[in-house]
């Protein structure tokens, strides 16, 4: 069974460099093997966004089919 580790990143999009900073940071995490799963607005005014990432890992102990 495939197993994954996850990360959650929050980006401030209120400034002029928000999108460029997010792009750079996601490229950095992507180079480490993480895949972007989803991006959602963190607040009602979209001044920040939350990005969810995952990467496959090997060698973790397998549970008995139940989530931890």
ZAGU-101127 format. One record per residue: y negated, x negated, z negated of N, C-alpha, C, O in turn; residue in three letters. Coordinates in Angstrom, 2 decimals. Last residue first. Example, Ala and Ser with C-alpha at 12.3 -4.5 7.8 and 13.67 -1.06 7.14 Angstrom:
<pts>
<pt><n_Y>2.25</n_Y><n_X>-12.85</n_X><n_Z>-7.08</n_Z><ca_Y>1.06</ca_Y><ca_X>-13.67</ca_X><ca_Z>-7.14</ca_Z><c_Y>-0.03</c_Y><c_X>-12.90</c_X><c_Z>-7.87</c_Z><o_Y>-1.14</o_Y><o_X>-13.41</o_X><o_Z>-8.04</o_Z><aa>SER</aa></pt>
<pt><n_Y>5.69</n_Y><n_X>-13.19</n_X><n_Z>-7.80</n_Z><ca_Y>4.50</ca_Y><ca_X>-12.30</ca_X><ca_Z>-7.80</ca_Z><c_Y>3.30</c_Y><c_X>-13.20</c_X><c_Z>-7.80</c_Z><o_Y>3.32</o_Y><o_X>-14.24</o_X><o_Z>-8.46</o_Z><aa>ALA</aa></pt>
</pts>
This chain:
<pts>
<pt><n_Y>-6.37</n_Y><n_X>4.73</n_X><n_Z>-11.58</n_Z><ca_Y>-6.63</ca_Y><ca_X>4.25</ca_X><ca_Z>-12.95</ca_Z><c_Y>-7.66</c_Y><c_X>5.11</c_X><c_Z>-13.64</c_Z><o_Y>-8.00</o_Y><o_X>4.85</o_X><o_Z>-14.80</o_Z><aa>UNK</aa></pt>
<pt><n_Y>-4.19</n_Y><n_X>6.93</n_X><n_Z>-9.85</n_Z><ca_Y>-5.47</ca_Y><ca_X>6.23</ca_X><ca_Z>-9.96</ca_Z><c_Y>-5.69</c_Y><c_X>5.84</c_X><c_Z>-11.41</c_Z><o_Y>-5.26</o_Y><o_X>6.53</o_X><o_Z>-12.34</o_Z><aa>UNK</aa></pt>
<pt><n_Y>-0.72</n_Y><n_X>6.36</n_X><n_Z>-9.35</n_Z><ca_Y>-1.80</ca_Y><ca_X>7.12</ca_X><ca_Z>-9.98</ca_Z><c_Y>-3.05</c_Y><c_X>6.28</c_X><c_Z>-10.00</c_Z><o_Y>-2.99</o_Y><o_X>5.06</o_X><o_Z>-10.16</o_Z><aa>UNK</aa></pt>
<pt><n_Y>1.39</n_Y><n_X>4.84</n_X><n_Z>-8.52</n_Z><ca_Y>0.94</ca_Y><ca_X>5.92</ca_X><ca_Z>-7.64</ca_Z><c_Y>-0.18</c_Y><c_X>6.74</c_X><c_Z>-8.21</c_Z><o_Y>-0.57</o_Y><o_X>7.74</o_X><o_Z>-7.60</o_Z><aa>UNK</aa></pt>
<pt><n_Y>1.64</n_Y><n_X>2.96</n_X><n_Z>-10.58</n_Z><ca_Y>2.76</ca_Y><ca_X>3.86</ca_X><ca_Z>-10.27</ca_Z><c_Y>2.32</c_Y><c_X>5.07</c_X><c_Z>-9.44</c_Z><o_Y>2.82</o_Y><o_X>6.18</o_X><o_Z>-9.63</o_Z><aa>UNK</aa></pt>
<pt><n_Y>-0.11</n_Y><n_X>0.15</n_X><n_Z>-9.15</n_Z><ca_Y>0.10</ca_Y><ca_X>1.18</ca_X><ca_Z>-10.18</ca_Z><c_Y>1.24</c_Y><c_X>2.09</c_X><c_Z>-9.73</c_Z><o_Y>1.74</o_Y><o_X>1.96</o_X><o_Z>-8.61</o_Z><aa>UNK</aa></pt>
<pt><n_Y>0.40</n_Y><n_X>-3.19</n_X><n_Z>-8.40</n_Z><ca_Y>0.43</ca_Y><ca_X>-1.83</ca_X><ca_Z>-7.88</ca_Z><c_Y>0.74</c_Y><c_X>-0.86</c_X><c_Z>-9.02</c_Z><o_Y>1.71</o_Y><o_X>-1.04</o_X><o_Z>-9.76</o_Z><aa>UNK</aa></pt>
<pt><n_Y>-1.77</n_Y><n_X>-5.94</n_X><n_Z>-8.88</n_Z><ca_Y>-0.60</ca_Y><ca_X>-5.17</ca_X><ca_Z>-9.32</ca_Z><c_Y>-0.70</c_Y><c_X>-3.73</c_X><c_Z>-8.83</c_Z><o_Y>-1.78</o_Y><o_X>-3.14</o_X><o_Z>-8.85</o_Z><aa>UNK</aa></pt>
<pt><n_Y>-2.97</n_Y><n_X>-7.61</n_X><n_Z>-5.97</n_Z><ca_Y>-3.25</ca_Y><ca_X>-6.84</ca_X><ca_Z>-7.17</ca_Z><c_Y>-1.99</c_Y><c_X>-6.10</c_X><c_Z>-7.60</c_Z><o_Y>-1.21</o_Y><o_X>-5.67</o_X><o_Z>-6.74</o_Z><aa>UNK</aa></pt>
<pt><n_Y>-2.43</n_Y><n_X>-8.88</n_X><n_Z>-3.55</n_Z><ca_Y>-1.95</ca_Y><ca_X>-9.49</ca_X><ca_Z>-4.78</ca_Z><c_Y>-2.30</c_Y><c_X>-8.76</c_X><c_Z>-6.06</c_Z><o_Y>-1.97</o_Y><o_X>-9.24</o_X><o_Z>-7.14</o_Z><aa>UNK</aa></pt>
<pt><n_Y>-5.41</n_Y><n_X>-8.51</n_X><n_Z>-1.62</n_Z><ca_Y>-3.97</ca_Y><ca_X>-8.62</ca_X><ca_Z>-1.74</ca_Z><c_Y>-3.61</c_Y><c_X>-9.20</c_X><c_Z>-3.10</c_Z><o_Y>-4.40</o_Y><o_X>-9.91</o_X><o_Z>-3.71</o_Z><aa>UNK</aa></pt>
<pt><n_Y>-7.95</n_Y><n_X>-6.24</n_X><n_Z>-0.55</n_Z><ca_Y>-7.50</ca_Y><ca_X>-7.37</ca_X><ca_Z>-1.37</ca_Z><c_Y>-5.98</c_Y><c_X>-7.35</c_X><c_Z>-1.42</c_Z><o_Y>-5.35</o_Y><o_X>-6.30</o_X><o_Z>-1.29</o_Z><aa>UNK</aa></pt>
<pt><n_Y>-10.53</n_Y><n_X>-5.17</n_X><n_Z>1.60</n_Z><ca_Y>-9.11</ca_Y><ca_X>-5.16</ca_X><ca_Z>1.25</ca_Z><c_Y>-8.78</c_Y><c_X>-6.42</c_X><c_Z>0.45</c_Z><o_Y>-9.27</o_Y><o_X>-7.51</o_X><o_Z>0.75</o_Z><aa>UNK</aa></pt>
<pt><n_Y>-13.63</n_Y><n_X>-3.94</n_X><n_Z>0.46</n_Z><ca_Y>-12.86</ca_Y><ca_X>-4.94</ca_X><ca_Z>1.19</ca_Z><c_Y>-11.43</c_Y><c_X>-4.91</c_X><c_Z>0.68</c_Z><o_Y>-11.17</o_Y><o_X>-4.67</o_X><o_Z>-0.50</o_Z><aa>UNK</aa></pt>
<pt><n_Y>-16.55</n_Y><n_X>-1.83</n_X><n_Z>0.70</n_Z><ca_Y>-15.17</ca_Y><ca_X>-2.10</ca_X><ca_Z>0.26</ca_Z><c_Y>-14.63</c_Y><c_X>-3.28</c_X><c_Z>1.04</c_Z><o_Y>-15.10</o_Y><o_X>-3.59</o_X><o_Z>2.13</o_Z><aa>UNK</aa></pt>
<pt><n_Y>-19.64</n_Y><n_X>-0.30</n_X><n_Z>-0.42</n_Z><ca_Y>-18.87</ca_Y><ca_X>-1.25</ca_X><ca_Z>0.38</ca_Z><c_Y>-17.46</c_Y><c_X>-1.38</c_X><c_Z>-0.17</c_Z><o_Y>-17.19</o_Y><o_X>-1.09</o_X><o_Z>-1.33</o_Z><aa>UNK</aa></pt>
<pt><n_Y>-22.41</n_Y><n_X>1.78</n_X><n_Z>-0.25</n_Z><ca_Y>-21.07</ca_Y><ca_X>1.62</ca_X><ca_Z>-0.81</ca_Z><c_Y>-20.26</c_Y><c_X>0.74</c_X><c_Z>0.14</c_Z><o_Y>-20.20</o_Y><o_X>1.00</o_X><o_Z>1.34</o_Z><aa>UNK</aa></pt>
<pt><n_Y>-25.81</n_Y><n_X>1.83</n_X><n_Z>-1.04</n_Z><ca_Y>-24.79</ca_Y><ca_X>1.47</ca_X><ca_Z>-0.05</ca_Z><c_Y>-23.48</c_Y><c_X>1.22</c_X><c_Z>-0.78</c_Z><o_Y>-23.44</o_Y><o_X>0.54</o_X><o_Z>-1.80</o_Z><aa>UNK</aa></pt>
<pt><n_Y>-28.54</n_Y><n_X>3.89</n_X><n_Z>-1.56</n_Z><ca_Y>-27.37</ca_Y><ca_X>3.28</ca_X><ca_Z>-2.18</ca_Z><c_Y>-26.34</c_Y><c_X>3.05</c_X><c_Z>-1.10</c_Z><o_Y>-26.02</o_Y><o_X>3.96</o_X><o_Z>-0.32</o_Z><aa>UNK</aa></pt>
<pt><n_Y>-32.07</n_Y><n_X>3.56</n_X><n_Z>-1.21</n_Z><ca_Y>-30.78</ca_Y><ca_X>4.00</ca_X><ca_Z>-0.72</ca_Z><c_Y>-29.69</c_Y><c_X>3.24</c_X><c_Z>-1.45</c_Z><o_Y>-29.88</o_Y><o_X>2.11</o_X><o_Z>-1.90</o_Z><aa>UNK</aa></pt>
<pt><n_Y>-35.36</n_Y><n_X>4.77</n_X><n_Z>-1.96</n_Z><ca_Y>-34.28</ca_Y><ca_X>3.82</ca_X><ca_Z>-2.16</ca_Z><c_Y>-32.99</c_Y><c_X>4.43</c_X><c_Z>-1.61</c_Z><o_Y>-32.83</o_Y><o_X>5.65</o_X><o_Z>-1.56</o_Z><aa>UNK</aa></pt>
<pt><n_Y>-36.98</n_Y><n_X>6.70</n_X><n_Z>-1.13</n_Z><ca_Y>-37.61</ca_Y><ca_X>5.41</ca_X><ca_Z>-1.37</ca_Z><c_Y>-36.57</c_Y><c_X>4.33</c_X><c_Z>-1.66</c_Z><o_Y>-36.87</o_Y><o_X>3.14</o_X><o_Z>-1.62</o_Z><aa>UNK</aa></pt>
<pt><n_Y>-36.35</n_Y><n_X>9.38</n_X><n_Z>-0.60</n_Z><ca_Y>-35.75</ca_Y><ca_X>8.32</ca_X><ca_Z>0.22</ca_Z><c_Y>-36.48</c_Y><c_X>6.98</c_X><c_Z>0.07</c_Z><o_Y>-36.57</o_Y><o_X>6.21</o_X><o_Z>1.03</o_Z><aa>UNK</aa></pt>
<pt><n_Y>-37.04</n_Y><n_X>11.33</n_X><n_Z>-2.33</n_Z><ca_Y>-38.08</ca_Y><ca_X>10.90</ca_X><ca_Z>-1.40</ca_Z><c_Y>-37.62</c_Y><c_X>9.75</c_X><c_Z>-0.52</c_Z><o_Y>-38.43</o_Y><o_X>9.19</o_X><o_Z>0.22</o_Z><aa>UNK</aa></pt>
<pt><n_Y>-34.95</n_Y><n_X>11.75</n_X><n_Z>-4.07</n_Z><ca_Y>-35.34</ca_Y><ca_X>12.85</ca_X><ca_Z>-3.18</ca_Z><c_Y>-36.35</c_Y><c_X>12.43</c_X><c_Z>-2.11</c_Z><o_Y>-36.49</o_Y><o_X>13.11</o_X><o_Z>-1.09</o_Z><aa>UNK</aa></pt>
<pt><n_Y>-32.82</n_Y><n_X>8.83</n_X><n_Z>-4.04</n_Z><ca_Y>-33.76</ca_Y><ca_X>9.76</ca_X><ca_Z>-4.66</ca_Z><c_Y>-34.23</c_Y><c_X>10.78</c_X><c_Z>-3.63</c_Z><o_Y>-33.92</o_Y><o_X>10.66</o_X><o_Z>-2.44</o_Z><aa>UNK</aa></pt>
<pt><n_Y>-30.99</n_Y><n_X>7.52</n_X><n_Z>-2.54</n_Z><ca_Y>-30.83</ca_Y><ca_X>7.46</ca_X><ca_Z>-4.00</ca_Z><c_Y>-31.77</c_Y><c_X>8.40</c_X><c_Z>-4.72</c_Z><o_Y>-31.55</o_Y><o_X>8.72</o_X><o_Z>-5.89</o_Z><aa>UNK</aa></pt>
<pt><n_Y>-29.22</n_Y><n_X>8.44</n_X><n_Z>0.35</n_Z><ca_Y>-30.51</ca_Y><ca_X>8.36</ca_X><ca_Z>-0.32</ca_Z><c_Y>-30.29</c_Y><c_X>8.40</c_X><c_Z>-1.83</c_Z><o_Y>-29.50</o_Y><o_X>9.20</o_X><o_Z>-2.33</o_Z><aa>UNK</aa></pt>
<pt><n_Y>-26.39</n_Y><n_X>6.41</n_X><n_Z>1.26</n_Z><ca_Y>-26.99</ca_Y><ca_X>7.70</ca_X><ca_Z>0.91</ca_Z><c_Y>-28.34</c_Y><c_X>7.46</c_X><c_Z>0.24</c_Z><o_Y>-28.57</o_Y><o_X>6.41</o_X><o_Z>-0.37</o_Z><aa>UNK</aa></pt>
<pt><n_Y>-23.92</n_Y><n_X>5.06</n_X><n_Z>3.27</n_Z><ca_Y>-25.27</ca_Y><ca_X>4.85</ca_X><ca_Z>2.75</ca_Z><c_Y>-25.85</c_Y><c_X>6.22</c_X><c_Z>2.47</c_Z><o_Y>-25.83</o_Y><o_X>7.10</o_X><o_Z>3.34</o_Z><aa>UNK</aa></pt>
<pt><n_Y>-20.56</n_Y><n_X>3.76</n_X><n_Z>3.32</n_Z><ca_Y>-21.51</ca_Y><ca_X>4.86</ca_X><ca_Z>3.35</ca_Z><c_Y>-22.86</c_Y><c_X>4.40</c_X><c_Z>2.81</c_Z><o_Y>-22.94</o_Y><o_X>3.48</o_X><o_Z>1.99</o_Z><aa>UNK</aa></pt>
<pt><n_Y>-19.16</n_Y><n_X>1.38</n_X><n_Z>3.84</n_Z><ca_Y>-18.46</ca_Y><ca_X>2.66</ca_X><ca_Z>3.90</ca_Z><c_Y>-19.45</c_Y><c_X>3.81</c_X><c_Z>4.07</c_Z><o_Y>-19.22</o_Y><o_X>4.72</o_X><o_Z>4.86</o_Z><aa>UNK</aa></pt>
<pt><n_Y>-19.09</n_Y><n_X>-1.80</n_X><n_Z>5.16</n_Z><ca_Y>-19.97</ca_Y><ca_X>-0.73</ca_X><ca_Z>4.71</ca_Z><c_Y>-19.25</c_Y><c_X>0.60</c_X><c_Z>4.92</c_Z><o_Y>-18.80</o_Y><o_X>0.92</o_X><o_Z>6.02</o_Z><aa>UNK</aa></pt>
<pt><n_Y>-16.84</n_Y><n_X>-4.22</n_X><n_Z>4.01</n_Z><ca_Y>-17.15</ca_Y><ca_X>-3.25</ca_X><ca_Z>5.06</ca_Z><c_Y>-18.03</c_Y><c_X>-2.16</c_X><c_Z>4.45</c_Z><o_Y>-17.75</o_Y><o_X>-1.66</o_X><o_Z>3.37</o_Z><aa>UNK</aa></pt>
<pt><n_Y>-16.64</n_Y><n_X>-7.70</n_X><n_Z>3.22</n_Z><ca_Y>-16.89</ca_Y><ca_X>-6.31</ca_X><ca_Z>2.84</ca_Z><c_Y>-17.26</c_Y><c_X>-5.47</c_X><c_Z>4.05</c_Z><o_Y>-17.91</o_Y><o_X>-5.95</o_X><o_Z>4.98</o_Z><aa>UNK</aa></pt>
<pt><n_Y>-16.43</n_Y><n_X>-10.38</n_X><n_Z>3.84</n_Z><ca_Y>-15.28</ca_Y><ca_X>-9.52</ca_X><ca_Z>4.07</ca_Z><c_Y>-15.47</c_Y><c_X>-8.06</c_X><c_Z>3.69</c_Z><o_Y>-14.54</o_Y><o_X>-7.27</o_X><o_Z>3.83</o_Z><aa>UNK</aa></pt>
<pt><n_Y>-18.64</n_Y><n_X>-11.90</n_X><n_Z>3.74</n_Z><ca_Y>-17.68</ca_Y><ca_X>-12.10</ca_X><ca_Z>2.65</ca_Z><c_Y>-16.48</c_Y><c_X>-11.16</c_X><c_Z>2.76</c_Z><o_Y>-15.62</o_Y><o_X>-11.14</o_X><o_Z>1.88</o_Z><aa>UNK</aa></pt>
<pt><n_Y>-20.12</n_Y><n_X>-10.90</n_X><n_Z>5.76</n_Z><ca_Y>-19.54</ca_Y><ca_X>-12.22</ca_X><ca_Z>5.97</ca_Z><c_Y>-18.52</c_Y><c_X>-12.56</c_X><c_Z>4.89</c_Z><o_Y>-17.65</o_Y><o_X>-13.40</o_X><o_Z>5.09</o_Z><aa>UNK</aa></pt>
<pt><n_Y>-21.01</n_Y><n_X>-8.60</n_X><n_Z>4.45</n_Z><ca_Y>-20.06</ca_Y><ca_X>-8.49</ca_X><ca_Z>5.54</ca_Z><c_Y>-19.37</c_Y><c_X>-9.81</c_X><c_Z>5.84</c_Z><o_Y>-18.18</o_Y><o_X>-9.84</o_X><o_Z>6.15</o_Z><aa>UNK</aa></pt>
<pt><n_Y>-22.91</n_Y><n_X>-9.68</n_X><n_Z>2.73</n_Z><ca_Y>-21.69</ca_Y><ca_X>-9.10</ca_X><ca_Z>2.16</ca_Z><c_Y>-20.61</c_Y><c_X>-8.94</c_X><c_Z>3.22</c_Z><o_Y>-19.43</o_Y><o_X>-9.13</o_X><o_Z>2.94</o_Z><aa>UNK</aa></pt>
<pt><n_Y>-24.77</n_Y><n_X>-10.47</n_X><n_Z>4.73</n_Z><ca_Y>-24.22</ca_Y><ca_X>-11.45</ca_X><ca_Z>3.77</ca_Z><c_Y>-22.91</c_Y><c_X>-10.93</c_X><c_Z>3.16</c_Z><o_Y>-21.93</o_Y><o_X>-11.67</o_X><o_Z>3.08</o_Z><aa>UNK</aa></pt>
<pt><n_Y>-25.39</n_Y><n_X>-8.04</n_X><n_Z>5.88</n_Z><ca_Y>-24.78</ca_Y><ca_X>-9.09</ca_X><ca_Z>6.71</ca_Z><c_Y>-24.12</c_Y><c_X>-10.14</c_X><c_Z>5.83</c_Z><o_Y>-23.03</o_Y><o_X>-10.63</o_X><o_Z>6.14</o_Z><aa>UNK</aa></pt>
<pt><n_Y>-26.62</n_Y><n_X>-6.80</n_X><n_Z>3.72</n_Z><ca_Y>-25.37</ca_Y><ca_X>-6.26</ca_X><ca_Z>4.22</ca_Z><c_Y>-24.65</c_Y><c_X>-7.26</c_X><c_Z>5.12</c_Z><o_Y>-23.42</o_Y><o_X>-7.31</o_X><o_Z>5.11</o_Z><aa>UNK</aa></pt>
<pt><n_Y>-28.92</n_Y><n_X>-8.43</n_X><n_Z>3.53</n_Z><ca_Y>-27.97</ca_Y><ca_X>-8.39</ca_X><ca_Z>2.42</ca_Z><c_Y>-26.62</c_Y><c_X>-7.83</c_X><c_Z>2.87</c_Z><o_Y>-25.57</o_Y><o_X>-8.32</o_X><o_Z>2.45</o_Z><aa>UNK</aa></pt>
<pt><n_Y>-30.20</n_Y><n_X>-7.88</n_X><n_Z>5.99</n_Z><ca_Y>-29.81</ca_Y><ca_X>-9.24</ca_X><ca_Z>5.63</ca_Z><c_Y>-28.74</c_Y><c_X>-9.25</c_X><c_Z>4.55</c_Z><o_Y>-27.76</o_Y><o_X>-10.00</o_X><o_Z>4.64</o_Z><aa>UNK</aa></pt>
<pt><n_Y>-30.64</n_Y><n_X>-5.10</n_X><n_Z>5.80</n_Z><ca_Y>-29.85</ca_Y><ca_X>-5.64</ca_X><ca_Z>6.90</ca_Z><c_Y>-29.33</c_Y><c_X>-7.04</c_X><c_Z>6.56</c_Z><o_Y>-28.16</o_Y><o_X>-7.35</o_X><o_Z>6.80</o_Z><aa>UNK</aa></pt>
<pt><n_Y>-32.34</n_Y><n_X>-5.01</n_X><n_Z>3.56</n_Z><ca_Y>-31.04</ca_Y><ca_X>-4.35</ca_X><ca_Z>3.52</ca_Z><c_Y>-30.12</c_Y><c_X>-4.92</c_X><c_Z>4.60</c_Z><o_Y>-28.95</o_Y><o_X>-5.20</o_X><o_Z>4.33</o_Z><aa>UNK</aa></pt>
<pt><n_Y>-34.56</n_Y><n_X>-6.42</n_X><n_Z>4.55</n_Z><ca_Y>-33.84</ca_Y><ca_X>-6.92</ca_X><ca_Z>3.38</ca_Z><c_Y>-32.44</c_Y><c_X>-6.31</c_X><c_Z>3.29</c_Z><o_Y>-31.48</o_Y><o_X>-7.01</o_X><o_Z>2.99</o_Z><aa>UNK</aa></pt>
<pt><n_Y>-35.32</n_Y><n_X>-4.69</n_X><n_Z>6.63</n_Z><ca_Y>-34.91</ca_Y><ca_X>-6.06</ca_X><ca_Z>6.94</ca_Z><c_Y>-34.12</c_Y><c_X>-6.67</c_X><c_Z>5.78</c_Z><o_Y>-33.13</o_Y><o_X>-7.36</o_X><o_Z>6.00</o_Z><aa>UNK</aa></pt>
<pt><n_Y>-36.03</n_Y><n_X>-2.40</n_X><n_Z>5.14</n_Z><ca_Y>-34.94</ca_Y><ca_X>-2.33</ca_X><ca_Z>6.11</ca_Z><c_Y>-34.42</c_Y><c_X>-3.73</c_X><c_Z>6.45</c_Z><o_Y>-33.21</o_Y><o_X>-3.93</o_X><o_Z>6.54</o_Z><aa>UNK</aa></pt>
<pt><n_Y>-38.18</n_Y><n_X>-3.45</n_X><n_Z>3.47</n_Z><ca_Y>-36.99</ca_Y><ca_X>-2.79</ca_X><ca_Z>2.94</ca_Z><c_Y>-35.81</c_Y><c_X>-2.80</c_X><c_Z>3.90</c_Z><o_Y>-34.70</o_Y><o_X>-3.18</o_X><o_Z>3.51</o_Z><aa>UNK</aa></pt>
<pt><n_Y>-40.63</n_Y><n_X>-4.50</n_X><n_Z>4.06</n_Z><ca_Y>-39.47</ca_Y><ca_X>-5.34</ca_X><ca_Z>4.32</ca_Z><c_Y>-38.15</c_Y><c_X>-4.69</c_X><c_Z>3.89</c_Z><o_Y>-37.11</o_Y><o_X>-5.34</o_X><o_Z>3.95</o_Z><aa>UNK</aa></pt>
<pt><n_Y>-42.50</n_Y><n_X>-2.63</n_X><n_Z>3.27</n_Z><ca_Y>-42.39</ca_Y><ca_X>-2.93</ca_X><ca_Z>4.69</ca_Z><c_Y>-41.12</c_Y><c_X>-3.71</c_X><c_Z>5.01</c_Z><o_Y>-40.60</o_Y><o_X>-3.60</o_X><o_Z>6.12</o_Z><aa>UNK</aa></pt>
<pt><n_Y>-41.05</n_Y><n_X>-0.53</n_X><n_Z>0.63</n_Z><ca_Y>-41.90</ca_Y><ca_X>-1.58</ca_X><ca_Z>1.19</ca_Z><c_Y>-41.65</c_Y><c_X>-1.82</c_X><c_Z>2.66</c_Z><o_Y>-40.70</o_Y><o_X>-1.28</o_X><o_Z>3.23</o_Z><aa>UNK</aa></pt>
<pt><n_Y>-39.15</n_Y><n_X>1.34</n_X><n_Z>-0.04</n_Z><ca_Y>-40.55</ca_Y><ca_X>1.75</ca_X><ca_Z>-0.05</ca_Z><c_Y>-41.48</c_Y><c_X>0.71</c_X><c_Z>0.57</c_Z><o_Y>-42.59</o_Y><o_X>1.05</o_X><o_Z>0.98</o_Z><aa>UNK</aa></pt>
<pt><n_Y>-36.48</n_Y><n_X>0.91</n_X><n_Z>-0.36</n_Z><ca_Y>-36.96</ca_Y><ca_X>1.09</ca_X><ca_Z>1.01</ca_Z><c_Y>-38.44</c_Y><c_X>1.44</c_X><c_Z>1.08</c_Z><o_Y>-38.93</o_Y><o_X>1.81</o_X><o_Z>2.15</o_Z><aa>UNK</aa></pt>
<pt><n_Y>-34.40</n_Y><n_X>-0.96</n_X><n_Z>-2.22</n_Z><ca_Y>-35.73</ca_Y><ca_X>-0.35</ca_X><ca_Z>-2.27</ca_Z><c_Y>-36.27</c_Y><c_X>-0.28</c_X><c_Z>-0.84</c_Z><o_Y>-36.47</o_Y><o_X>-1.31</o_X><o_Z>-0.20</o_Z><aa>UNK</aa></pt>
<pt><n_Y>-30.93</n_Y><n_X>-0.42</n_X><n_Z>-2.56</n_Z><ca_Y>-32.02</ca_Y><ca_X>-1.07</ca_X><ca_Z>-1.83</ca_Z><c_Y>-33.30</c_Y><c_X>-0.25</c_X><c_Z>-1.96</c_Z><o_Y>-33.29</o_Y><o_X>0.97</o_X><o_Z>-1.84</o_Z><aa>UNK</aa></pt>
<pt><n_Y>-28.00</n_Y><n_X>-1.14</n_X><n_Z>-4.27</n_Z><ca_Y>-29.15</ca_Y><ca_X>-0.24</ca_X><ca_Z>-4.18</ca_Z><c_Y>-30.30</c_Y><c_X>-1.03</c_X><c_Z>-3.56</c_Z><o_Y>-30.60</o_Y><o_X>-2.15</o_X><o_Z>-3.97</o_Z><aa>UNK</aa></pt>
<pt><n_Y>-24.47</n_Y><n_X>-1.24</n_X><n_Z>-3.83</n_Z><ca_Y>-25.75</ca_Y><ca_X>-1.93</ca_X><ca_Z>-3.75</ca_Z><c_Y>-26.87</c_Y><c_X>-0.89</c_X><c_Z>-3.62</c_Z><o_Y>-26.70</o_Y><o_X>0.12</o_X><o_Z>-2.94</o_Z><aa>UNK</aa></pt>
<pt><n_Y>-21.28</n_Y><n_X>-1.55</n_X><n_Z>-5.04</n_Z><ca_Y>-22.36</ca_Y><ca_X>-0.59</ca_X><ca_Z>-4.83</ca_Z><c_Y>-23.67</c_Y><c_X>-1.37</c_X><c_Z>-4.88</c_Z><o_Y>-23.94</o_Y><o_X>-2.07</o_X><o_Z>-5.85</o_Z><aa>UNK</aa></pt>
<pt><n_Y>-17.96</n_Y><n_X>-2.37</n_X><n_Z>-4.05</n_Z><ca_Y>-19.27</ca_Y><ca_X>-2.78</ca_X><ca_Z>-4.55</ca_Z><c_Y>-20.26</c_Y><c_X>-1.68</c_X><c_Z>-4.22</c_Z><o_Y>-20.10</o_Y><o_X>-0.96</o_X><o_Z>-3.23</o_Z><aa>UNK</aa></pt>
<pt><n_Y>-14.41</n_Y><n_X>-2.65</n_X><n_Z>-4.54</n_Z><ca_Y>-15.60</ca_Y><ca_X>-1.94</ca_X><ca_Z>-4.10</ca_Z><c_Y>-16.85</c_Y><c_X>-2.54</c_X><c_Z>-4.74</c_Z><o_Y>-16.80</o_Y><o_X>-3.13</o_X><o_Z>-5.82</o_Z><aa>UNK</aa></pt>
<pt><n_Y>-11.25</n_Y><n_X>-3.55</n_X><n_Z>-3.21</n_Z><ca_Y>-12.26</ca_Y><ca_X>-3.68</ca_X><ca_Z>-4.26</ca_Z><c_Y>-13.55</c_Y><c_X>-3.14</c_X><c_Z>-3.67</c_Z><o_Y>-13.77</o_Y><o_X>-3.19</o_X><o_Z>-2.46</o_Z><aa>UNK</aa></pt>
<pt><n_Y>-8.12</n_Y><n_X>-2.02</n_X><n_Z>-2.37</n_Z><ca_Y>-9.49</ca_Y><ca_X>-2.40</ca_X><ca_Z>-2.06</ca_Z><c_Y>-10.26</c_Y><c_X>-2.70</c_X><c_Z>-3.34</c_Z><o_Y>-9.97</o_Y><o_X>-2.16</o_X><o_Z>-4.41</o_Z><aa>UNK</aa></pt>
<pt><n_Y>-4.88</n_Y><n_X>-2.11</n_X><n_Z>-0.89</n_Z><ca_Y>-5.73</ca_Y><ca_X>-1.99</ca_X><ca_Z>-2.06</ca_Z><c_Y>-7.10</c_Y><c_X>-2.58</c_X><c_Z>-1.74</c_Z><o_Y>-7.22</o_Y><o_X>-3.51</o_X><o_Z>-0.94</o_Z><aa>UNK</aa></pt>
<pt><n_Y>-2.21</n_Y><n_X>-0.54</n_X><n_Z>0.83</n_Z><ca_Y>-3.45</ca_Y><ca_X>-1.30</ca_X><ca_Z>0.87</ca_Z><c_Y>-4.24</c_Y><c_X>-1.05</c_X><c_Z>-0.41</c_Z><o_Y>-4.27</o_Y><o_X>0.06</o_X><o_Z>-0.94</o_Z><aa>UNK</aa></pt>
<pt><n_Y>1.17</n_Y><n_X>-0.85</n_X><n_Z>0.00</n_Z><ca_Y>0.00</ca_Y><ca_X>0.00</ca_X><ca_Z>0.00</ca_Z><c_Y>-1.24</c_Y><c_X>-0.90</c_X><c_Z>0.00</c_Z><o_Y>-1.31</o_Y><o_X>-1.88</o_X><o_Z>-0.74</o_Z><aa>UNK</aa></pt>
</pts>
